[in-house]
């Protein structure tokens, strides 16, 4: 009886986990690009 509930919650959990991973990857990529652009703009380093 608990199994059905946990399976239902698992699908929600997977969706949430995917969204969280996507968000972290997006933030990481944007941050990396920002740093690269700053470094290229400066040209001193």
Order of alpha helices (4+ residues) and beta strands (2+ residues): alpha
